[in-house]
């Protein structure tokens, strides 16, 4: 996964993109730990090989449970943040290599070791099917699942640059196809208790509060949601690191689009808003959505470009009978496109 290509992101934030972590520098993201492990592996291999181009040879075979314990000890002592740890999910032997599935920070990942437990790898390349060509094998995408009324879920975090941009991209698509497809925004958070204070999100509690604000508007005033989202992203999102300016902007935008602020605040601060976020959390696990933005259409993740017309076409491709609106060409957003994800 990649960081958003956005100059406004500060370095500490880039180093700590991790879903469900209110303290952005307290644990590493999946991509960070993989990168660190990869660096460590290079060092280990170079030392073991005497800086030659030969692979380290395997010595005495170490039993799988013993190797798993040794590997976890090394990972937890050298490669994770203080106060955190990885745990073993499973270990199997496959073609002379131990494959270990470990869990770290609520995420699963695969690591590999030689059977003498001397070398650690983060990926395994199967060369048995290669032909000597540098061209990667073609991967056939699954055919689109078509329905009469496609279900479109855009998973975001309110203060993720890529997620914010994706929301702006989806706004004209919702205006065009909103009466023909079920298009909505969902929010990526992790709840650990029964109060709003127990909800965690990548960019801290201010993001949780905005997620709650937006999800309550979606519930209470769905006809106003996209107008609010567009105005908030344009005017308020740039202020997200200043709590006073952010709150004042949120209040102004909410009232400017004709939404009852008190009604939304009641929802966002109580059980109703928390239940709505938990419902989105449950669906995110079902859909396998862990990064912002993730677009899922009829249960299939979209991996194309982020433009209004690309989003429109992806949805139109999943109609049994595409409506006439699908012939409309949506122009790209003005300004610089934002790529990458938070997660």
C-alpha positions in Angstrom: 0.0 0.0 0.0 1.2 3.5 -0.7 1.2 6.9 1.0 -0.8 9.7 -0.4 1.1 11.9 -2.8 0.2 15.0 -1.0 2.7 17.7 0.2 0.4 18.6 3.1 1.0 15.3 4.8 3.7 15.8 7.4 6.5 13.3 7.8 5.3 11.8 11.2 1.9 11.1 9.6 3.5 9.4 6.6 5.5 7.1 8.9 2.5 6.0 10.9 -0.4 5.3 8.5 -2.3 2.6 10.4 -6.1 2.0 10.6 -7.6 2.0 14.0 -4.7 3.7 15.8 -5.5 7.0 17.5 -1.9 7.7 18.3 -0.3 7.8 14.8 3.3 7.1 15.9 2.6 4.3 18.4 2.7 1.3 16.0 4.0 0.7 12.5 1.7 0.2 9.5 1.8 -3.1 7.6 3.8 -1.5 4.9 6.3 -0.1 7.4 7.0 -3.4 9.2 7.4 -5.2 5.9 9.9 -2.6 4.7 11.8 -2.8 8.0 11.9 -6.6 7.8 13.0 -6.4 4.2 15.9 -4.2 5.2 16.9 -6.5 8.0 16.7 -9.5 5.7 19.1 -7.8 3.2 21.6 -7.2 6.0 21.3 -10.8 7.3 21.8 -12.3 3.8 24.7 -10.1 3.0 26.5 -10.9 6.3 25.7 -14.6 6.0 27.0 -14.7 2.4 30.0 -12.6 3.0 28.8 -10.0 0.6 28.9 -12.4 -2.3 26.1 -13.1 -4.8 25.4 -16.6 -3.5 22.4 -17.5 -1.4 23.1 -18.7 2.2 23.1 -22.4 2.5 20.7 -24.3 4.7 22.2 -26.2 7.6 20.5 -28.4 10.2 16.8 -28.5 9.9 15.1 -26.8 12.9 11.7 -28.1 14.0 8.9 -25.8 12.8 7.7 -24.8 16.4 11.2 -24.0 17.5 11.8 -21.9 14.3 8.5 -20.1 14.8 9.4 -19.2 18.4 12.9 -18.0 17.3 11.5 -16.0 14.4 8.8 -14.3 16.6 11.4 -13.5 19.2 13.6 -11.8 16.6 10.7 -9.9 15.1 9.4 -8.7 18.5 12.8 -7.7 19.7 14.0 -5.9 16.6 11.2 -5.0 14.1 8.1 -3.7 15.9 7.4 -0.6 18.0 8.1 -0.7 21.7 5.1 -2.0 23.7 3.7 -3.9 20.7 4.2 -7.5 19.5 3.4 -9.9 16.7 1.9 -13.3 17.3 2.0 -16.5 15.3 -1.2 -17.6 13.5 0.1 -20.7 11.7 3.3 -22.3 10.3 3.6 -24.8 7.5 6.5 -26.3 5.5 6.3 -25.9 1.7 9.0 -26.9 -0.7 11.8 -26.6 1.8 10.7 -23.3 3.3 8.8 -22.5 6.4 5.7 -20.2 5.8 4.5 -18.3 8.8 1.3 -16.3 9.1 1.7 -13.7 11.8 -0.7 -11.1 13.2 0.5 -7.6 14.0 -1.6 -4.6 14.9 -4.8 -6.3 13.9 -3.4 -7.4 10.5 -2.2 -10.7 9.1 0.9 -11.1 6.9 3.1 -13.8 5.6 6.9 -14.2 6.3 9.2 -17.0 5.3 12.3 -18.7 6.7 14.8 -21.3 5.6 14.3 -24.6 7.5 17.5 -24.1 9.4 15.9 -20.8 10.6 18.9 -18.7 9.6 17.3 -16.4 7.0 14.1 -14.5 7.1 12.2 -13.3 3.9 9.1 -11.3 3.4 8.1 -12.7 0.0 8.4 -16.0 -1.9 8.8 -16.1 -5.6 7.8 -19.4 -7.3 10.2 -19.8 -10.3 8.8 -23.2 -11.4 6.4 -21.6 -13.9 8.7 -19.0 -15.4 9.7 -19.1 -19.1 12.7 -16.8 -18.9 10.8 -13.8 -20.1 10.8 -10.6 -18.2 7.1 -10.1 -18.9 4.9 -10.8 -15.9 2.1 -13.4 -16.4 -1.2 -12.0 -17.4 -3.8 -11.9 -14.6 -7.4 -12.2 -15.7 -9.7 -9.9 -13.8 -12.9 -11.4 -12.5 -15.9 -10.5 -14.6 -18.1 -7.7 -13.1 -21.1 -8.9 -11.1 -24.1 -7.3 -12.6 -27.3 -6.4 -10.8 -30.4 -4.3 -11.5 -29.4 -1.8 -8.9 -25.7 -1.9 -8.1 -24.5 -1.4 -4.5 -21.6 1.0 -4.3 -19.7 1.5 -1.0 -16.8 4.0 -0.8 -14.8 3.3 2.3 -12.9 6.4 3.6 -11.4 8.2 6.6 -12.5 11.8 6.8 -9.0 13.2 7.0 -7.2 10.9 4.6 -6.1 12.9 1.6 -6.8 10.1 -0.8 -10.2 9.4 0.8 -11.1 13.0 0.8 -10.3 13.2 -2.9 -12.2 10.1 -3.6 -15.3 11.6 -1.9 -15.0 14.6 -4.2 -14.7 12.3 -7.2 -17.8 10.3 -6.2 -19.9 13.4 -5.7 -20.8 14.1 -9.4 -21.2 10.3 -9.9 -23.8 10.2 -7.1 -25.6 13.2 -8.6 -25.8 11.3 -11.9 -26.5 7.8 -10.8 -27.8 8.2 -7.3 -31.4 7.4 -8.2 -30.3 4.2 -10.1 -27.7 2.8 -7.8 -27.2 2.6 -4.0 -24.1 4.9 -3.6 -22.9 5.7 -0.2 -19.8 6.6 1.8 -18.7 4.3 4.7 -16.1 5.0 7.4 -13.1 3.0 8.5 -12.7 3.0 12.2 -12.1 0.5 15.0 -14.3 0.4 18.1 -13.0 -1.3 21.2 -15.8 -0.4 23.7 -19.2 1.0 24.1 -18.5 4.8 24.0 -17.4 7.2 21.4 -14.1 7.6 23.3 -13.4 3.9 22.5 -13.4 4.5 18.7 -10.0 4.7 17.0 -9.1 6.1 13.7 -5.8 6.9 11.9 -5.9 10.7 12.3 -7.1 10.7 15.9 -10.2 11.7 17.8 -10.8 14.7 15.6 -11.3 12.4 12.6 -13.6 10.1 14.7 -15.8 13.1 15.5 -16.0 14.1 11.8 -16.7 10.5 10.7 -19.6 10.5 13.3 -20.8 13.9 12.1 -20.8 12.8 8.4 -22.4 9.4 9.1 -25.2 11.1 11.1 -25.8 13.5 8.3 -26.0 10.6 6.0 -28.6 9.0 8.3 -30.6 12.1 9.2 -30.3 14.3 6.1 -29.2 12.0 3.2 -30.4 14.6 0.6 -27.9 17.1 2.0 -25.0 14.7 2.5 -23.1 15.2 -0.8 -23.5 19.0 -0.6 -22.1 19.0 3.0 -19.3 16.6 2.1 -18.2 18.8 -0.9 -18.2 22.0 1.1 -16.5 20.4 4.2 -13.7 18.9 2.1 -13.1 22.3 0.3 -13.4 24.6 3.4 -12.7 22.5 6.5 -10.5 19.6 5.7 -7.4 21.9 5.3 -8.0 23.0 8.9 -8.2 19.5 10.4 -5.0 19.9 12.5 -6.4 23.0 14.2 -9.3 21.9 16.4 -10.8 25.3 17.0 -10.8 26.3 13.3 -12.1 22.9 12.3 -15.0 22.9 14.7 -16.0 26.4 13.7 -15.9 25.5 10.0 -17.9 22.3 10.6 -20.6 24.3 12.4 -20.7 26.9 9.6 -20.9 24.4 6.8 -23.6 22.3 8.6 -25.8 25.3 9.1 -25.1 26.7 5.6 -26.5 23.7 3.9 -29.6 23.8 6.0 -28.9 20.9 8.4 -30.1 21.0 12.1 -26.8 21.0 13.9 -28.3 20.1 17.3 -29.9 17.0 15.8 -26.6 15.9 14.2 -24.6 16.6 17.4 -27.0 14.5 19.4 -26.6 11.6 17.0 -22.8 11.9 16.8 -22.2 12.0 20.5 -24.4 9.1 21.5 -25.3 5.5 20.9 -26.9 6.1 17.5 -23.7 7.4 15.9 -21.6 4.7 17.5 -23.9 2.0 16.2 -23.7 3.5 12.7 -19.9 3.4 12.8 -19.9 -0.1 14.1 -22.2 -1.2 11.2 -19.7 0.3 8.8 -16.8 -1.4 10.6 -18.5 -4.8 10.3 -19.1 -4.3 6.6 -15.5 -3.2 6.0 -14.3 -6.6 7.3 -16.9 -8.4 5.2 -15.7 -6.5 2.1 -12.0 -6.7 3.0 -11.7 -2.9 3.1 -8.9 -1.7 5.3 -7.5 1.3 3.6 -8.9 4.7 2.6 -10.2 5.0 -0.1 -11.5 1.5 -1.0 -14.3 1.4 -3.6 -16.5 -1.8 -3.6 -19.2 -2.3 -6.2 -21.5 -5.3 -5.9 -19.0 -6.9 -3.5 -16.0 -6.4 -5.9 -13.2 -4.0 -5.2 -12.5 -1.4 -7.9 -8.8 -0.9 -8.6 -8.9 1.6 -11.5 -8.2 5.3 -11.7 -9.8 8.0 -9.5 -11.8 10.2 -11.9 -15.6 10.9 -11.9 -16.0 9.2 -15.3 -13.9 6.1 -14.3 -16.0 5.7 -11.2 -19.2 6.2 -13.3 -18.1 3.6 -15.8 -17.2 1.1 -13.2 -20.7 1.4 -11.7 -22.3 1.3 -15.2 -20.5 -1.9 -16.0 -22.3 -3.6 -13.2 -25.8 -2.8 -14.3 -27.8 -5.6 -15.9 -29.2 -2.9 -18.1 -27.2 0.3 -17.9 -29.4 3.4 -17.7 -29.3 6.3 -20.2 -27.2 8.3 -17.7 -24.3 6.0 -18.4 -23.7 7.7 -21.8 -22.9 11.0 -20.0 -19.2 11.8 -19.9 -18.2 13.3 -16.5 -15.3 15.8 -16.6 -12.2 15.3 -14.4 -11.9 17.3 -11.2 -10.0 20.5 -11.4 -6.7 20.7 -9.6 -4.1 18.1 -8.8 -5.3 14.5 -8.4 -4.4 12.7 -5.2 -3.2 9.1 -5.4 -2.3 6.6 -2.7 -4.2 5.3 0.4 -4.2 5.6 4.1 -4.3 2.4 6.0 
